[in-house]
Amino acid sequence: MIETNYIRGDFWFGSMLMIINRGLGMSLAPLRYNSTPEITLINLVSK
């Protein structure tokens, strides 16, 4: 939370949507402290 306000979630900038998730990746150790893996499914539907 010190570096940025955009850790995870949906953020609107006018008509542009930015989606940030926690992801799946791991570093050298197979451990994700307090951050469960996440996959985001985005469905695009034409108007």
mmCIF file of the N, C-alpha and C atoms, coordinates in Angstrom:
data_MODEL
# 
_entry.id   MODEL 
# 
loop_
_atom_site.group_PDB 
_atom_site.id 
_atom_site.type_symbol 
_atom_site.label_atom_id 
_atom_site.label_alt_id 
_atom_site.label_comp_id 
_atom_site.label_asym_id 
_atom_site.label_entity_id 
_atom_site.label_seq_id 
_atom_site.pdbx_PDB_ins_code 
_atom_site.Cartn_x 
_atom_site.Cartn_y 
_atom_site.Cartn_z 
_atom_site.occupancy 
_atom_site.B_iso_or_equiv 
_atom_site.pdbx_formal_charge 
_atom_site.auth_seq_id 
_atom_site.auth_comp_id 
_atom_site.auth_asym_id 
_atom_site.auth_atom_id 
_atom_site.pdbx_PDB_model_num 
ATOM 1   N N  . MET A 1 1  ? 0.812   -1.203  0.000   1.00 0.00 ? 1  MET A N  1 
ATOM 2   C CA . MET A 1 1  ? 0.000   0.000   0.000   1.00 0.00 ? 1  MET A CA 1 
ATOM 3   C C  . MET A 1 1  ? 0.855   1.268   0.000   1.00 0.00 ? 1  MET A C  1 
ATOM 4   N N  . ILE A 1 2  ? 2.127   1.138   0.273   1.00 0.00 ? 2  ILE A N  1 
ATOM 5   C CA . ILE A 1 2  ? 2.993   2.321   0.316   1.00 0.00 ? 2  ILE A CA 1 
ATOM 6   C C  . ILE A 1 2  ? 3.286   2.827   -1.094  1.00 0.00 ? 2  ILE A C  1 
ATOM 7   N N  . GLU A 1 3  ? 3.496   1.902   -2.047  1.00 0.00 ? 3  GLU A N  1 
ATOM 8   C CA . GLU A 1 3  ? 3.932   2.300   -3.381  1.00 0.00 ? 3  GLU A CA 1 
ATOM 9   C C  . GLU A 1 3  ? 2.808   2.833   -4.259  1.00 0.00 ? 3  GLU A C  1 
ATOM 10  N N  . THR A 1 4  ? 1.640   2.202   -4.206  1.00 0.00 ? 4  THR A N  1 
ATOM 11  C CA . THR A 1 4  ? 0.567   2.583   -5.123  1.00 0.00 ? 4  THR A CA 1 
ATOM 12  C C  . THR A 1 4  ? -0.802  2.306   -4.515  1.00 0.00 ? 4  THR A C  1 
ATOM 13  N N  . ASN A 1 5  ? -1.798  2.970   -5.024  1.00 0.00 ? 5  ASN A N  1 
ATOM 14  C CA . ASN A 1 5  ? -3.179  2.713   -4.605  1.00 0.00 ? 5  ASN A CA 1 
ATOM 15  C C  . ASN A 1 5  ? -3.804  1.588   -5.416  1.00 0.00 ? 5  ASN A C  1 
ATOM 16  N N  . TYR A 1 6  ? -3.114  1.155   -6.471  1.00 0.00 ? 6  TYR A N  1 
ATOM 17  C CA . TYR A 1 6  ? -3.674  0.171   -7.385  1.00 0.00 ? 6  TYR A CA 1 
ATOM 18  C C  . TYR A 1 6  ? -3.081  -1.215  -7.111  1.00 0.00 ? 6  TYR A C  1 
ATOM 19  N N  . ILE A 1 7  ? -3.501  -1.834  -6.032  1.00 0.00 ? 7  ILE A N  1 
ATOM 20  C CA . ILE A 1 7  ? -3.033  -3.168  -5.659  1.00 0.00 ? 7  ILE A CA 1 
ATOM 21  C C  . ILE A 1 7  ? -3.870  -4.226  -6.350  1.00 0.00 ? 7  ILE A C  1 
ATOM 22  N N  . ARG A 1 8  ? -5.179  -4.095  -6.272  1.00 0.00 ? 8  ARG A N  1 
ATOM 23  C CA . ARG A 1 8  ? -6.110  -5.013  -6.928  1.00 0.00 ? 8  ARG A CA 1 
ATOM 24  C C  . ARG A 1 8  ? -7.463  -4.342  -7.032  1.00 0.00 ? 8  ARG A C  1 
ATOM 25  N N  . GLY A 1 9  ? -8.239  -4.774  -8.017  1.00 0.00 ? 9  GLY A N  1 
ATOM 26  C CA . GLY A 1 9  ? -9.580  -4.227  -8.165  1.00 0.00 ? 9  GLY A CA 1 
ATOM 27  C C  . GLY A 1 9  ? -9.829  -3.629  -9.533  1.00 0.00 ? 9  GLY A C  1 
ATOM 28  N N  . ASP A 1 10 ? -10.978 -2.985  -9.677  1.00 0.00 ? 10 ASP A N  1 
ATOM 29  C CA . ASP A 1 10 ? -11.401 -2.338  -10.915 1.00 0.00 ? 10 ASP A CA 1 
ATOM 30  C C  . ASP A 1 10 ? -11.330 -0.830  -10.713 1.00 0.00 ? 10 ASP A C  1 
ATOM 31  N N  . PHE A 1 11 ? -10.748 -0.138  -11.682 1.00 0.00 ? 11 PHE A N  1 
ATOM 32  C CA . PHE A 1 11 ? -10.600 1.309   -11.582 1.00 0.00 ? 11 PHE A CA 1 
ATOM 33  C C  . PHE A 1 11 ? -11.013 1.942   -12.893 1.00 0.00 ? 11 PHE A C  1 
ATOM 34  N N  . TRP A 1 12 ? -11.849 2.958   -12.818 1.00 0.00 ? 12 TRP A N  1 
ATOM 35  C CA . TRP A 1 12 ? -12.315 3.671   -14.006 1.00 0.00 ? 12 TRP A CA 1 
ATOM 36  C C  . TRP A 1 12 ? -11.582 5.001   -14.126 1.00 0.00 ? 12 TRP A C  1 
ATOM 37  N N  . PHE A 1 13 ? -11.113 5.303   -15.335 1.00 0.00 ? 13 PHE A N  1 
ATOM 38  C CA . PHE A 1 13 ? -10.507 6.584   -15.676 1.00 0.00 ? 13 PHE A CA 1 
ATOM 39  C C  . PHE A 1 13 ? -11.290 7.134   -16.851 1.00 0.00 ? 13 PHE A C  1 
ATOM 40  N N  . GLY A 1 14 ? -12.347 7.872   -16.550 1.00 0.00 ? 14 GLY A N  1 
ATOM 41  C CA . GLY A 1 14 ? -13.254 8.316   -17.602 1.00 0.00 ? 14 GLY A CA 1 
ATOM 42  C C  . GLY A 1 14 ? -14.013 7.113   -18.135 1.00 0.00 ? 14 GLY A C  1 
ATOM 43  N N  . SER A 1 15 ? -13.835 6.811   -19.438 1.00 0.00 ? 15 SER A N  1 
ATOM 44  C CA . SER A 1 15 ? -14.516 5.659   -20.027 1.00 0.00 ? 15 SER A CA 1 
ATOM 45  C C  . SER A 1 15 ? -13.601 4.435   -20.129 1.00 0.00 ? 15 SER A C  1 
ATOM 46  N N  . MET A 1 16 ? -12.371 4.538   -19.615 1.00 0.00 ? 16 MET A N  1 
ATOM 47  C CA . MET A 1 16 ? -11.417 3.432   -19.684 1.00 0.00 ? 16 MET A CA 1 
ATOM 48  C C  . MET A 1 16 ? -11.402 2.658   -18.364 1.00 0.00 ? 16 MET A C  1 
ATOM 49  N N  . LEU A 1 17 ? -11.489 1.336   -18.464 1.00 0.00 ? 17 LEU A N  1 
ATOM 50  C CA . LEU A 1 17 ? -11.493 0.466   -17.291 1.00 0.00 ? 17 LEU A CA 1 
ATOM 51  C C  . LEU A 1 17 ? -10.137 -0.211  -17.150 1.00 0.00 ? 17 LEU A C  1 
ATOM 52  N N  . MET A 1 18 ? -9.565  -0.159  -15.960 1.00 0.00 ? 18 MET A N  1 
ATOM 53  C CA . MET A 1 18 ? -8.319  -0.861  -15.664 1.00 0.00 ? 18 MET A CA 1 
ATOM 54  C C  . MET A 1 18 ? -8.634  -1.919  -14.613 1.00 0.00 ? 18 MET A C  1 
ATOM 55  N N  . ILE A 1 19 ? -8.272  -3.185  -14.895 1.00 0.00 ? 19 ILE A N  1 
ATOM 56  C CA . ILE A 1 19 ? -8.523  -4.292  -13.976 1.00 0.00 ? 19 ILE A CA 1 
ATOM 57  C C  . ILE A 1 19 ? -7.175  -4.843  -13.520 1.00 0.00 ? 19 ILE A C  1 
ATOM 58  N N  . ILE A 1 20 ? -6.962  -4.903  -12.230 1.00 0.00 ? 20 ILE A N  1 
ATOM 59  C CA . ILE A 1 20 ? -5.715  -5.424  -11.667 1.00 0.00 ? 20 ILE A CA 1 
ATOM 60  C C  . ILE A 1 20 ? -6.052  -6.592  -10.754 1.00 0.00 ? 20 ILE A C  1 
ATOM 61  N N  . ASN A 1 21 ? -5.346  -7.712  -10.950 1.00 0.00 ? 21 ASN A N  1 
ATOM 62  C CA . ASN A 1 21 ? -5.556  -8.842  -10.055 1.00 0.00 ? 21 ASN A CA 1 
ATOM 63  C C  . ASN A 1 21 ? -4.225  -9.274  -9.434  1.00 0.00 ? 21 ASN A C  1 
ATOM 64  N N  . ARG A 1 22 ? -4.299  -10.208 -8.506  1.00 0.00 ? 22 ARG A N  1 
ATOM 65  C CA . ARG A 1 22 ? -3.111  -10.659 -7.783  1.00 0.00 ? 22 ARG A CA 1 
ATOM 66  C C  . ARG A 1 22 ? -2.265  -11.621 -8.590  1.00 0.00 ? 22 ARG A C  1 
ATOM 67  N N  . GLY A 1 23 ? -2.819  -12.212 -9.634  1.00 0.00 ? 23 GLY A N  1 
ATOM 68  C CA . GLY A 1 23 ? -2.064  -13.083 -10.524 1.00 0.00 ? 23 GLY A CA 1 
ATOM 69  C C  . GLY A 1 23 ? -1.820  -14.465 -9.957  1.00 0.00 ? 23 GLY A C  1 
ATOM 70  N N  . LEU A 1 24 ? -1.055  -15.257 -10.707 1.00 0.00 ? 24 LEU A N  1 
ATOM 71  C CA . LEU A 1 24 ? -0.766  -16.641 -10.336 1.00 0.00 ? 24 LEU A CA 1 
ATOM 72  C C  . LEU A 1 24 ? 0.691   -16.869 -9.982  1.00 0.00 ? 24 LEU A C  1 
ATOM 73  N N  . GLY A 1 25 ? 1.571   -16.035 -10.465 1.00 0.00 ? 25 GLY A N  1 
ATOM 74  C CA . GLY A 1 25 ? 3.011   -16.264 -10.394 1.00 0.00 ? 25 GLY A CA 1 
ATOM 75  C C  . GLY A 1 25 ? 3.573   -16.355 -8.986  1.00 0.00 ? 25 GLY A C  1 
ATOM 76  N N  . MET A 1 26 ? 4.715   -17.015 -8.919  1.00 0.00 ? 26 MET A N  1 
ATOM 77  C CA . MET A 1 26 ? 5.449   -17.135 -7.663  1.00 0.00 ? 26 MET A CA 1 
ATOM 78  C C  . MET A 1 26 ? 6.908   -16.797 -7.934  1.00 0.00 ? 26 MET A C  1 
ATOM 79  N N  . SER A 1 27 ? 7.615   -16.394 -6.918  1.00 0.00 ? 27 SER A N  1 
ATOM 80  C CA . SER A 1 27 ? 9.035   -16.113 -7.075  1.00 0.00 ? 27 SER A CA 1 
ATOM 81  C C  . SER A 1 27 ? 9.831   -17.387 -6.823  1.00 0.00 ? 27 SER A C  1 
ATOM 82  N N  . LEU A 1 28 ? 10.988  -17.292 -6.260  1.00 0.00 ? 28 LEU A N  1 
ATOM 83  C CA . LEU A 1 28 ? 11.839  -18.457 -6.031  1.00 0.00 ? 28 LEU A CA 1 
ATOM 84  C C  . LEU A 1 28 ? 11.222  -19.458 -5.057  1.00 0.00 ? 28 LEU A C  1 
ATOM 85  N N  . ALA A 1 29 ? 10.549  -18.965 -4.037  1.00 0.00 ? 29 ALA A N  1 
ATOM 86  C CA . ALA A 1 29 ? 9.912   -19.847 -3.053  1.00 0.00 ? 29 ALA A CA 1 
ATOM 87  C C  . ALA A 1 29 ? 8.441   -20.055 -3.425  1.00 0.00 ? 29 ALA A C  1 
ATOM 88  N N  . PRO A 1 30 ? 7.933   -21.289 -3.337  1.00 0.00 ? 30 PRO A N  1 
ATOM 89  C CA . PRO A 1 30 ? 6.520   -21.534 -3.672  1.00 0.00 ? 30 PRO A CA 1 
ATOM 90  C C  . PRO A 1 30 ? 5.586   -21.084 -2.551  1.00 0.00 ? 30 PRO A C  1 
ATOM 91  N N  . LEU A 1 31 ? 5.615   -19.794 -2.242  1.00 0.00 ? 31 LEU A N  1 
ATOM 92  C CA . LEU A 1 31 ? 4.868   -19.251 -1.120  1.00 0.00 ? 31 LEU A CA 1 
ATOM 93  C C  . LEU A 1 31 ? 4.334   -17.886 -1.500  1.00 0.00 ? 31 LEU A C  1 
ATOM 94  N N  . ARG A 1 32 ? 3.063   -17.655 -1.235  1.00 0.00 ? 32 ARG A N  1 
ATOM 95  C CA . ARG A 1 32 ? 2.456   -16.345 -1.466  1.00 0.00 ? 32 ARG A CA 1 
ATOM 96  C C  . ARG A 1 32 ? 1.845   -15.891 -0.149  1.00 0.00 ? 32 ARG A C  1 
ATOM 97  N N  . TYR A 1 33 ? 2.543   -15.084 0.595   1.00 0.00 ? 33 TYR A N  1 
ATOM 98  C CA . TYR A 1 33 ? 2.082   -14.632 1.902   1.00 0.00 ? 33 TYR A CA 1 
ATOM 99  C C  . TYR A 1 33 ? 0.906   -13.672 1.754   1.00 0.00 ? 33 TYR A C  1 
ATOM 100 N N  . ASN A 1 34 ? -0.224  -14.049 2.336   1.00 0.00 ? 34 ASN A N  1 
ATOM 101 C CA . ASN A 1 34 ? -1.422  -13.201 2.391   1.00 0.00 ? 34 ASN A CA 1 
ATOM 102 C C  . ASN A 1 34 ? -1.893  -12.753 0.999   1.00 0.00 ? 34 ASN A C  1 
ATOM 103 N N  . SER A 1 35 ? -1.659  -13.567 -0.014  1.00 0.00 ? 35 SER A N  1 
ATOM 104 C CA . SER A 1 35 ? -2.108  -13.229 -1.363  1.00 0.00 ? 35 SER A CA 1 
ATOM 105 C C  . SER A 1 35 ? -2.428  -14.515 -2.110  1.00 0.00 ? 35 SER A C  1 
ATOM 106 N N  . THR A 1 36 ? -3.685  -14.921 -2.066  1.00 0.00 ? 36 THR A N  1 
ATOM 107 C CA . THR A 1 36 ? -4.084  -16.140 -2.753  1.00 0.00 ? 36 THR A CA 1 
ATOM 108 C C  . THR A 1 36 ? -4.029  -15.928 -4.269  1.00 0.00 ? 36 THR A C  1 
ATOM 109 N N  . PRO A 1 37 ? -3.671  -16.967 -5.042  1.00 0.00 ? 37 PRO A N  1 
ATOM 110 C CA . PRO A 1 37 ? -3.647  -16.835 -6.500  1.00 0.00 ? 37 PRO A CA 1 
ATOM 111 C C  . PRO A 1 37 ? -5.032  -16.485 -7.031  1.00 0.00 ? 37 PRO A C  1 
ATOM 112 N N  . GLU A 1 38 ? -5.060  -15.764 -8.150  1.00 0.00 ? 38 GLU A N  1 
ATOM 113 C CA . GLU A 1 38 ? -6.335  -15.286 -8.690  1.00 0.00 ? 38 GLU A CA 1 
ATOM 114 C C  . GLU A 1 38 ? -6.280  -15.279 -10.211 1.00 0.00 ? 38 GLU A C  1 
ATOM 115 N N  . ILE A 1 39 ? -7.369  -15.694 -10.840 1.00 0.00 ? 39 ILE A N  1 
ATOM 116 C CA . ILE A 1 39 ? -7.542  -15.603 -12.281 1.00 0.00 ? 39 ILE A CA 1 
ATOM 117 C C  . ILE A 1 39 ? -8.781  -14.758 -12.536 1.00 0.00 ? 39 ILE A C  1 
ATOM 118 N N  . THR A 1 40 ? -8.678  -13.817 -13.453 1.00 0.00 ? 40 THR A N  1 
ATOM 119 C CA . THR A 1 40 ? -9.809  -12.967 -13.804 1.00 0.00 ? 40 THR A CA 1 
ATOM 120 C C  . THR A 1 40 ? -10.330 -13.363 -15.171 1.00 0.00 ? 40 THR A C  1 
ATOM 121 N N  . LEU A 1 41 ? -11.623 -13.597 -15.266 1.00 0.00 ? 41 LEU A N  1 
ATOM 122 C CA . LEU A 1 41 ? -12.270 -13.922 -16.534 1.00 0.00 ? 41 LEU A CA 1 
ATOM 123 C C  . LEU A 1 41 ? -13.021 -12.685 -16.997 1.00 0.00 ? 41 LEU A C  1 
ATOM 124 N N  . ILE A 1 42 ? -12.668 -12.209 -18.181 1.00 0.00 ? 42 ILE A N  1 
ATOM 125 C CA . ILE A 1 42 ? -13.296 -11.009 -18.729 1.00 0.00 ? 42 ILE A CA 1 
ATOM 126 C C  . ILE A 1 42 ? -14.091 -11.401 -19.961 1.00 0.00 ? 42 ILE A C  1 
ATOM 127 N N  . ASN A 1 43 ? -15.376 -11.176 -19.925 1.00 0.00 ? 43 ASN A N  1 
ATOM 128 C CA . ASN A 1 43 ? -16.259 -11.441 -21.061 1.00 0.00 ? 43 ASN A CA 1 
ATOM 129 C C  . ASN A 1 43 ? -16.523 -10.135 -21.808 1.00 0.00 ? 43 ASN A C  1 
ATOM 130 N N  . LEU A 1 44 ? -16.172 -10.111 -23.097 1.00 0.00 ? 44 LEU A N  1 
ATOM 131 C CA . LEU A 1 44 ? -16.430 -8.945  -23.924 1.00 0.00 ? 44 LEU A CA 1 
ATOM 132 C C  . LEU A 1 44 ? -17.694 -9.200  -24.734 1.00 0.00 ? 44 LEU A C  1 
ATOM 133 N N  . VAL A 1 45 ? -18.641 -8.291  -24.632 1.00 0.00 ? 45 VAL A N  1 
ATOM 134 C CA . VAL A 1 45 ? -19.921 -8.442  -25.321 1.00 0.00 ? 45 VAL A CA 1 
ATOM 135 C C  . VAL A 1 45 ? -20.133 -7.194  -26.175 1.00 0.00 ? 45 VAL A C  1 
ATOM 136 N N  . SER A 1 46 ? -20.439 -7.390  -27.458 1.00 0.00 ? 46 SER A N  1 
ATOM 137 C CA . SER A 1 46 ? -20.692 -6.238  -28.327 1.00 0.00 ? 46 SER A CA 1 
ATOM 138 C C  . SER A 1 46 ? -22.063 -5.645  -28.023 1.00 0.00 ? 46 SER A C  1 
ATOM 139 N N  . LYS A 1 47 ? -22.175 -4.360  -28.268 1.00 0.00 ? 47 LYS A N  1 
ATOM 140 C CA . LYS A 1 47 ? -23.435 -3.665  -28.004 1.00 0.00 ? 47 LYS A CA 1 
ATOM 141 C C  . LYS A 1 47 ? -24.418 -3.875  -29.119 1.00 0.00 ? 47 LYS A C  1 
# 
